[in-house]
Amino acid sequence: MSSDPVLDDVGLNVEVTSQCQGTTDDRKRLYVNDHVSVQLWVERMHTRRDNPVLFFKHRGQPDRPDILDRLPENLLKEQDFLLAIMTAPQLELLRTLGTNRVSFNYQLVTVLCVDEFGAGFPVAYCISNRTDEKAMATFFASVRSKTGQIPADIFITHDGLSFYNAWSEVMGRPKHRLLCTWHVRKNWRDTVNKHIQNKKLKASVYRQNNTIAKSI
């Protein structure tokens, strides 16, 4: 099955997004300094019953092994920043849909789950200066601390291994691993540009590849 619905429909998730914004979106900055403002926002979230913050390590603060029961070698560096967020509606969606397919967007890292209609729902966020295996294992461990282990059937990500290895370590190895459609098409485009000089032939080959991908 194509992962296009995940990428196309996630932007239409108005209901879940609006609920998320009700908890995490603050129109007023708590402090003029962003570093302090983030710290104050996290502290304020910790006072709520529906605290959406799964894990927070500010830049300049030491990480601690007692948080999420991690080994010392798995701790983040002092200069690292990592903020993992999951709202109550996202928690329920992940518990309900997370065993089907899980997909990741690698910048602002977003965990997506897919329902039976192929619509993608964001169920957790992570904002970090790094997305290597150690950082992502910390993110997924913080998710697991709320949801328990999520045995995903299908895992969709880019062609790097950090997300997949981290998820497998924390949640268990998925039954299937698929590459994100965007990255597949990008690799096709790069390969076509490298080996074919004729512009018309390039366009024709790329269209045929896309047609094949949509038919799978």
N, C-alpha and C positions, 0 to 999 in steps of 0.2 A: 504493500500500500504506500502511496506517495505521502511524504510528510508535508506537502504544500498546504493542506488545511491547517496544520499547526501554525505555519508562518503567516498565512493569510487571515485566519480567523482570530488570532490572539488580539489584534488591534480592535476587534469588535466586542471585546469582553467588557461591556460598559458596567454591568451590574457588579461584578466582583471588583473592578477597578474603583468604582465609586465607594464601595464599602471599605476598601483598603485606604482610600484617601480620607475617609472619615476618621480613621485612627491615626494615620501617619502624616497626613499633609497639614502643615501648619502655615497659615498665611503670613504670620508674623515671625521674624527671626527672634530667637530668645536673647541673642547677644550679637553685637556688631562683628565680633571675631568669630569666624566659622569654626575654628578649632574648639572654642569654648561653647559655642552654640550647639554643636553636635553633642558634646558632653552633657550639657544641660537638658537637651531633648531626650537623650537616653535615660538620664536619671529620672526625668518626669514620667517616661514610659514605664519605668520599673515600679512606680507607685500605682499603676493601674492593674485591675484584675485581668484585663485582656491584653497584657503587655505583649506587643508584637516583636520585641527584640529577642532573638535567639542567642546571639553572641555579639559581643562588642569588645574590640581592643583598639584603643586609640594610639595614634602615632606617638612614640616617646614613652609609652607605658610598657612595662614588662609583661609578658604572657605568663600564665600560671598553669602548671600541670593538673591542679585539682579541678580546674574547669573542664568539664567533659571527660575527665579521667584519661588524659593523654600522657604519653611518654615524653620525657624531656626533649628527646630528639625530634619530636613532632611539633614543638612549640614554634610560634611565629617569632620573627625577629623584633627587636624593640622599635625599629623604625617602620614596621609594618602597620597598616590600618585595615581592619576588617569589621564590617557591620552586616550581620545577617538578620533578616526580617521575615516574619511570617505572621499574617493576621489570622484571626479565628476562622473566617470563611475559607481562607487558603488552607488552613490545617485540615478542615473537614473535606475539602476537595482532594487534597493529597491522600488522605486516608481512603477515600472512595475510589479515586481514579488512578492513584499512583502505581498500582500493580499492572496497569496496561502499558502505557508508554510514557517515558520521561525524556524531555528534551532540554537542551541548554543553549543559552545565548551567551557568548563569551565576551563580555566587556563589563557592563553591569550584568553580573551572572544571575540569570533567572531560571528557576526550575519550572517547567511547564508540564502539565498533565493533559491528556487528551480524552475526551468523553466518547461515547459510542457513536456520535455523529461526526467525529473528526475535528471538533472545535477544541482549540488549545486554551488552557486556563493557567495563569501564573499562580504558583502556590508558595513560592519563597523567593526572596531576593538576597543577594550578597553584593556589597560594594567593597572592593578591596584594591590595593595597589598591586596585588599579584594574584595570578590564577593558576599557580603550579599545583602539583599534587598535594603538597602539605597544606596549603591554604584551603584547597577545596575539600580535603578530608576534614578540616576543622569546621567548615561550613556544613557539610553533610552530617557530621557528628552532632552539631547543634540542632539540625532538623530532626535527627533521630531521637534526641533527648525529649522532643515534644510528641513525635508520632510513633516511636518504636521503629523497628526495621521495616523498610518498604521493599519487598522483593519484586523489582520491575521486570516485566516480560520483555519489553523493547526499550532500548536506550538510544537516543538520538543526540548526536553532538558533532563537532567538527572533527577533522582527522588527527588532531592531537590526542595524546593518551592521558593527559592529566585528569580530566573530568571522569573518564571511564575507570581509570585505575583507582581514583579516590572513591568513587561511588561503589565499586566492587569491594574495596577494603572495608567500607563502613556499612553498606546496606546489603552486600552480597552480590555476586556476579549475575548480571541480567542474562536472560536466555538468548537474546539477540541484540546485536549492536548495529545501528544504521548510521550512515553519514548524513548530516544535514544537507538538504537539497541545494541550498545556497552555495555550500562549499563544493559539492559535486559539480555544479554548473561553473563555478569559478575555476576549478581544476580543468574542466573541459575547455573553457575559454582560453586559459593559459597555454594548454597543450596545442590547441588549434592555432593560436597566434605564433607559437614557436615553430611549428612544422609546416604551416601552409601560408604562402605569401599572397596568393590571389585572393582579393577581397570578396569576390562573388562566391568563390569556393568555400572560403571561411564561413560566410553567412549560411551557405547551404548545409555544410557539415554541422554547424552549431544548431540550426533548426532541426535537423534530423535527430541529433542527440536529444534535444528537448522533447521531440515527439515520442521517441522511444521511452524516455523517462516517465512521461505522463501516462503511457500505456501500461506501465508495470503496476 
